[in-house]
Amino acid sequence: MPVTTAPADAPRDRLGAVLRPELADLSSYVPHVPPGIEVKLDANEAPRCAEAAREAVHRAIAGVALERYPDPRSLRLKEAIARRTGAKVDDLLVGTGSDEVISLVANAFGHPRERLPKPVILAPTPTFVMYRITARAHGSKPVEVPLDASWDLDAGMTTRAIAMMRPSVVFVASPNNPTGNRMSDDRLETVIEAAGAGHAFAIVDEAYIDYAGTSLRSWREKHAHLGILRTVSKIGLAALRVGWLDADAGLVAEIDKARQPFNVSAISQAAAAAVLEDAWDDVQAEVAKIVARRDELSRAIGALEGFVVTPSAANFVWVKTPIPSERVMEHLIADKILVRSFHASGGRLATQLRITIGTDAENDRLLSSLARLPRGDG
Ligand SMILES: Cc1ncc(COP(=O)(O)O)c(C=O)c1O
């Protein structure tokens, strides 16, 4: 019999009592890519980096002092972000992807409120999984409020949940992942106000805002407890791992105290700053191409019998499938195409797929595969 189990006195067992108990229910986040995939439309990446951005990155990396630690304040990068977005440098916290910023927020707000056993982090569902995973990994309690039938915020249920559950942080992604739609302004504002009334930090995650139009960062003027989260990952620069929070400077200074001093590598700082400074128009031109392809692909998928596409403001589409999405995904994998299925969550997600917009050739391949989908029971 093969010996696969660890000995009874393995460190994980001996030290189990002092490990965070929440870890027992978590698993490492490692998306599965089946062998042989040729068209990867599962991770909301842009299909290619703008050529001018690639050149700016190469030039910037060539000038990095490799023997030195990075600038612990990421100052040049913050100045470049500030110039492009209108933010103030002191309002910015830069992380290794917005994932790290979410983790820093969960850490800073990781103290339970009076009469609560754990801090609460509230978000709608379905949404970006890292709010839930990060909350649990930090010993907080994730609370999820279902989106309505059009995948928009249920403002009434969310405000009631905020009043009852007393969250420390409320995350809302807009455009939302995986549903692709922007939350309606009036509902989002109601939720932000409810968070403020409940002394919670409200974060609007604008990871996909480049594909959606105007950012809500000007709302910070009327809602002091509002933070805006952004990233360069979705616009052709996922490899850099650069994301940021734009929020009240006093709050940012507190969250920043637990940040590792050299969290963003010198290479990533220099590369992202160079793209923001010298290649931003080219990046936005690539974004415009993806928006055009998204609208075309949405129409084409929507024209296939039984498929329904939610209007998207992101670089992916949220598709209701005529048969269980798991079977559609398997059919696509057989054609070497990978998309993201949400069937494992069950309920209304059992027939939903999230499909990232690819190149024209990739989108054509996807469409022709979907058009050949067997509809029978077998
Ligand atoms: C809504 C949302 N926020 C944040 C992220 C993470 O971005 P980053 O690559 O900057 O960590 C993602 C990635 O999928 C996302 O969908």
The ligand as a MOL file (V3000), in Angstrom:
LIG
                    3D

  0  0  0     0  0            999 V3000
M  V30 BEGIN CTAB
M  V30 COUNTS 16 16 0 0 0
M  V30 BEGIN ATOM
M  V30 1 C -12.7020 42.8640 -8.7910 0
M  V30 2 C -11.2560 42.5020 -8.7060 0
M  V30 3 N -10.4730 43.1480 -7.8410 0
M  V30 4 C -9.1550 42.8570 -7.7350 0
M  V30 5 C -8.5770 41.8750 -8.5080 0
M  V30 6 C -7.1380 41.5380 -8.2780 0
M  V30 7 O -6.3280 42.3360 -9.0050 0
M  V30 8 P -4.7560 42.3230 -8.8380 0
M  V30 9 O -4.2220 41.5650 -9.9890 0
M  V30 10 O -4.3840 43.7820 -8.8700 0
M  V30 11 O -4.3990 41.7000 -7.5300 0
M  V30 12 C -9.3500 41.1830 -9.4210 0
M  V30 13 C -8.7410 40.1150 -10.2460 0
M  V30 14 O -9.3760 39.2830 -10.8280 0
M  V30 15 C -10.7170 41.4920 -9.5250 0
M  V30 16 O -11.5270 40.8340 -10.3720 0
M  V30 END ATOM
M  V30 BEGIN BOND
M  V30 1 1 1 2
M  V30 2 1 2 3
M  V30 3 2 2 15
M  V30 4 2 3 4
M  V30 5 1 4 5
M  V30 6 1 5 6
M  V30 7 2 5 12
M  V30 8 1 6 7
M  V30 9 1 7 8
M  V30 10 2 8 9
M  V30 11 1 8 10
M  V30 12 1 8 11
M  V30 13 1 12 13
M  V30 14 1 12 15
M  V30 15 2 13 14
M  V30 16 1 15 16
M  V30 END BOND
M  V30 END CTAB
M  END
